[in-house]
């Protein structure tokens, strides 16, 4: 726009104020671009710090996302929710609590003592085989307190599994909702809003170059186009983040996020 306005100013078809106005808009855009680059550098450094690396290890960012036309298979992602590490940990705790309960129950069983031997008569000429079984009478509850505590601990662990399952399913539903909403928004912006806004900007700019519209109309159309592009990028980013959340909840990555970020 700066070049186009300068040509009109040189031709005497526009005021020098219009040239100053477009240069101010260019300077503001350059400042915003510098801020975006700084934010990118911070994000790369933060990401690299998670494994103790350097920002240059993150690699170049293409800056292009392509939301697919169709959503991923919800049933397939939901079926892998059972593989989440938190559920595996809770199930191991249940196994441990069951072993502890079995141990406490075994300690509550009375010990049976079996004895035997030879007994000689007084004159020493005869001997007899003597055997005996001793079973203690339970005068009070045998280890019932520890058994009851072990059962309660086991019940708590089983409730913990159900609580984790509910929490994971709730998080899955929220992430899927975000994925579906951002997917629809990205498709609508890509297929409808962005082409229409681009066409409108081109028409307004052409009319300005023909002397039919003032510069402010061109700048307004340009700002509208930038706003739609930003909204489109935000929708694609929201889709990628929601997809990453779903993959983490599914317990094992399916590669959908990697494909989304690395596709040509």
CORURWO-V25604 format. One record per helix or strand of 3 or more residues. SS is the DSSP state (@ for helix, = for strand). FROM is the first residue (numbers start at 1). LEN is the number of residues. If there is no record, write none. Layout:
# CORURWO-V25604
{{SS:FROM:LEN} {SS:FROM:LEN}}
This chain:
# CORURWO-V25604
{{@:2:9} {@:16:34} {@:55:3} {@:74:10} {@:85:23} {=:112:9} {=:127:9} {@:144:66} {@:215:35} {@:256:7}}
